[in-house]
């Protein structure tokens, strides 16, 4: 069964101490990316983690895994804040999809 981006449930996992609003924010950003695909999306997962080291540079990591009609896209970014990480993740995924459309991998 193929599903469009509107029918896919985007799974967002947050580290325990992260604010719950990040789930909605991440879903909105990834839904925007999926809206430009035009191919069936089988699943979409996002995970946000933050290191406990206060001296860490870019302590938040965002990872995504999206199955687009059998081809799995992976993206990972690091940032200073969780919201910035989600924004960068959206940009990275969008870039990957654009490169794939033009035949560059």
C-alpha positions as CSV (number, residue, x, y, z in Angstrom):
1,X,0.0,0.0,0.0
2,X,1.4,3.4,-0.9
3,X,0.6,6.4,1.1
4,X,1.0,10.1,0.5
5,X,2.7,12.4,2.9
6,X,-0.7,13.4,4.3
7,X,-1.3,9.9,5.4
8,X,2.1,9.2,7.0
9,X,2.4,9.4,10.7
10,X,5.7,11.1,11.5
11,X,7.3,9.5,14.5
12,X,9.2,12.1,16.6
13,X,11.2,10.8,19.6
14,X,12.5,13.3,22.1
15,X,15.1,12.9,24.9
16,X,13.2,12.9,28.2
17,X,14.1,16.5,29.3
18,X,13.2,18.2,26.0
19,X,10.0,20.3,25.8
20,X,7.0,18.4,24.3
21,X,6.2,21.3,21.9
22,X,9.3,20.2,19.9
23,X,7.3,17.1,18.6
24,X,4.7,19.3,16.9
25,X,7.4,21.7,15.6
26,X,9.4,18.8,14.1
27,X,6.2,17.2,12.6
28,X,5.3,20.5,10.9
29,X,8.8,20.9,9.4
30,X,9.1,17.4,8.2
31,X,5.5,17.5,6.8
32,X,6.6,20.5,4.7
33,X,9.5,18.5,3.3
34,X,7.3,15.6,2.5
35,X,4.8,17.8,0.8
36,X,7.3,18.4,-2.0
37,X,8.2,14.7,-2.7
38,X,5.4,13.6,-5.0
39,X,6.1,9.9,-4.3
40,X,4.8,7.5,-1.7
41,X,6.3,7.9,1.8
42,X,6.3,4.6,3.7
43,X,7.5,6.0,7.0
44,X,9.2,9.0,8.6
45,X,11.1,9.1,11.9
46,X,12.8,11.9,13.7
47,X,14.9,11.7,16.9
48,X,16.2,14.7,18.9
49,X,19.0,14.2,21.6
50,X,21.0,16.6,23.7
51,X,24.3,15.9,25.3
52,X,24.6,16.4,29.0
53,X,28.1,18.1,28.6
54,X,27.7,21.8,29.2
55,X,30.9,22.5,27.3
56,X,29.8,20.7,24.2
57,X,29.7,22.7,20.9
58,X,26.3,22.2,19.2
59,X,24.9,19.9,21.9
60,X,21.7,19.0,20.1
61,X,21.5,16.3,17.5
62,X,18.6,15.7,15.2
63,X,18.3,12.6,13.0
64,X,15.8,11.7,10.4
65,X,15.0,8.5,8.5
66,X,12.4,8.7,5.7
67,X,11.4,5.9,3.4
68,X,10.4,7.4,0.1
69,X,8.9,4.6,-2.1
70,X,11.6,2.1,-0.9
71,X,14.6,4.5,-0.9
72,X,15.6,5.4,2.7
73,X,16.9,8.9,3.2
74,X,19.1,9.6,6.3
75,X,20.0,13.0,7.7
76,X,21.8,14.1,10.8
77,X,22.6,17.6,12.0
78,X,23.9,19.2,15.2
79,X,23.0,22.7,16.5
80,X,23.0,24.9,19.6
81,X,19.2,24.5,20.2
82,X,16.6,21.9,19.4
83,X,14.6,24.3,17.2
84,X,17.7,25.2,15.2
85,X,18.5,21.5,14.8
86,X,15.0,20.8,13.5
87,X,15.3,23.7,11.0
88,X,18.7,22.4,9.8
89,X,17.3,18.9,9.5
90,X,14.5,20.3,7.3
91,X,17.1,22.0,5.1
92,X,19.3,18.9,4.9
93,X,16.4,16.7,3.9
94,X,15.1,19.2,1.3
95,X,18.6,19.4,-0.2
96,X,18.8,15.6,-0.4
97,X,15.4,15.4,-2.2
98,X,16.4,18.1,-4.6
99,X,19.6,16.3,-5.5
100,X,17.8,13.1,-5.9
101,X,15.2,14.7,-8.3
102,X,18.1,15.9,-10.5
103,X,19.8,12.5,-10.5
104,X,22.7,13.6,-8.2
105,X,23.3,11.4,-5.2
